[in-house]
Amino acid sequence: MSTRDSRDEAAPPEDWEAPRERWLSTAVRPAFGPRSVLLEVVARLLIPAILTFSVFLLVSGHDRPGGGFAGGLVASMAYVLRYIAGGRHELAAGLPMRPNGLLAIGLFLACATAAFPLLIGGPILEVHTFTAALPVFGEVKFASYLVFESGVFLIVVGLVLSVVASLGARMEAEEEEARAEKARERVRRPRFTGGGGA
């Protein structure tokens, strides 16, 4: 057996860095280095908790610290973590719609909530409240400011994700170009075979 064959047997397989079980949706390798099992596990565990906390900030923001802006920033960080763990394909798989759609819906909700009181003769951004009896929660009070805050929430999430997608796509393109250049260098480099003449 030659030394080259023994080296090939001892070398790990080409995809040895990839986790055996995927913790995120896509199987595509992220542009920024190999997949990290630890980062994928942490992302999978933390993202639901971060999104739940962002909804809590959104709902409780009128009476306590928080609101649509703070909740939107926290929700955006969950998606940024998902992007770091899996790249742009993972970010696209985790979003319900494109960031521009989130921006449009958020802007519509905020403007409609602000302008609706004008249609019924009230001042702009007037708050209307009503109560509803829900089966498990009992009597719950709803206010129109929650719709406005939801619009702000969606605007912030859409804006942050559009910035991440545009900047990240450029960085990923540069990374893929550098990878392709390294591959071309390897092909251009002459291969020396062992052996010698007397």
Secondary structure, DSSP 8 states (H G I E B T S, - for coil): --HHHHHHHHS--TTTTS-SS-SSS--S--SSSS--HHHHHHHHHHHHHHHHHHHHHHHHTTTSS--HHHHHHHHHHHHHHHHHHH-HHHHHHH-SS-HHHHHHHHHHHHHHHHHHHHHTT--TT---EEEEEETTTEEEEEETHHHHHHHHHHHHHHHHHHHHHHHHHHHHHHHHHHHHHHHHHHHHS----S----
